[in-house]
């Protein structure tokens, strides 16, 4: 925004929140210019409100001066969703991190948006309860961010995604009004499902400040198997074969050989370096014998389908190491190339082997490495293009490559994003994925809720 | 196309920052930034470091995070900022140097090197914050951090039941390097007092350096003034050599870490020819060899891993071996322990520079102590103990803070009149 306007806006914000909660020094603006990608845009000012009233007052300032306002958690998003591409106010929710209530009887948790997801999980688990969604960024992302992007994670195969656990929320609307959606009632068909409208809206429809989450009982028994596949494609086939048998493991995580190598370099866990893929499969449940029988049955199917070896973790420590490894895979790729673009396509499950084949073909065609890992059980793959952005030749290839990957996913009946969201990076492909009628309806919804287009403008939907 | 936004960096007006009075890039801060930038380049901005960084976890402001520090170095290198900005140095000194980010980073970014190189450049450019440059001046002048006459380093030995055998020795197998805090901070006297009583009991042939011991140089190094630190380092090595000692043992984890990690390279000697051990390593071996008889002490303790000793120095098991040697003591671990230990708040000269952050970090750590249910937190660092004791007092929690040497002394049945314990409630 123009400097004169910025000065006025900053003065008003300082008046409302106090100067401790309003940052606009150059170093602060740089610190809030990025997310979990390599892109960056400077905000004009950053605010750190601590109450709904403060959030609402900041939104009113933005509305009065017609400047962009972007909610942000810990900035670990992978689609450019919190980048202030038009400057404006970045509203950090990290200081709104209280757990307001854990209702053990109704099995719900109510928390402010800025709580770190892992912290919330740990807190409910102390009471024998369980919040299943487990994005890899669980330690560096917030519940608000998870809801706003409808985050997934390995366990979503069995337990569903973040949105499946959101029962209600508090949202500050573009005009500063406070909206309460849903509640603790399990069945609720009173009015439209406004609750789910805000799930995955990436801060474009309102600012989520509190959420009511459904909890379940923590499954006391778990078995985790590391399954090795000499050929990548047979790993995809094994996933299909297991699920067809009616077995639903909690996770079926796929890692290709480069992903395995990068993790091994970072963590020295003794992962196999002579196979094309591994699957990390976990079964869990209330009865230990059933959990063991299931993992045994899955192991047998994998071996029949072409797996060369199955190892079941012998201790909680071994299991924790495997999951730490899985969660580290994306950043560990930096050991291979300084930059990466991680995509998030989803295809129908039966198309996984074909999708992997085509991704490898695209990689060969452009001559840039693509690492594939992801949640194979629900068809959600993360092809990561590795490159060095300082090399113009490599840089020029990235965008068309990613375009080809998106097109491939759509051709196979899939879609652009399973859990990262659209942000800014996937905007050019939204039309192709949704069709013009859907885009038109979604634009009208955005228009109705944010007529000034101040809430995270230029994200999720291509502007007409 | 929208995706191009991803590659926008230098040149875009929105991305370029200049401040009034900004100096030109040439010859200013981070002119050698290319080295730091080389390390920084590997950062993919996943943000995992935020989860482990004490500064960030307390302030919840991204500018206090390792990721932001790396981004600032990148911004400087890519020419998106022109010169040291308001707050640039601040971001690099509001860090406890606990090393959690470097340890955690799955991309392998040596954040510690980024900090070290950038701080070096900041100091070269005269951008060291005044509180910290005052500290360096004091050390240069007095050879210690306290601005006391350096000959007074052994004052703690005066009120022991009997003089330590290492006093005034000209030759010995082991040199005991006490460190500035143990030497000059009355509340920390108990650390060297306990240690010498244990090793005297075990009959160790050691010498105290007294006024020949100079500050190890670490406080200057972390302020970015390695050059000034070199004189001190060279002197200390010579002082130990003069004793004919084959081993230097220190109760201070920072002295230990610096002697071990930086002395050989900084002095260009490759191998010092002197074995460097922390007191916990030395004592663990002594106790396991049965050199000191220990009685039962019935209590529950937790152990706080000092960053310089554990995560950075690689010594996590020796203190636990010591605790295991004492009959009756039950060790209850904190949620974050060993390499994943949470800093006490006392690291990185932050006590001098940002005391409010120190308070916040130490408050969180003392809460982790309380959560274990142990009545005593044992550590192996006089600085951690000072910081944790202050936090315990401020938070009014009933936790005793004890150096591991004091715990051993307690198990020896010794409670010298000088050894006032901290009873905190």
Interface residues (C-beta under 8 A of the other chain):
Chain A: X23 X25 X26 X27 X28 X29 X30 X31 X32 X33 X34 X35 X36 X37 X38 X39 X40 X41 X42 X48 X74 X75 X76 X80 X83 X85 X87 X92 X94 X95 X97 X114 X116 X118 X137 X139 X140 X141 X265 X266 X267 X328 X330 X331 X332 X333 X334 X335 X338 X339 X340 X341 X389 X395 X399 X402 X424 X425 X427 X428 X462
Chain B: X1 X2 X3 X4 X5 X6 X7 X8 X9 X14 X15 X17 X19 X41 X42 X43 X44 X45 X46 X47 X48 X50 X51 X60 X61 X62 X63 X65 X68 X71 X72 X75 X80 X81 X85 X86 X87 X88 X90 X91 X105 X106 X107 X108 X109
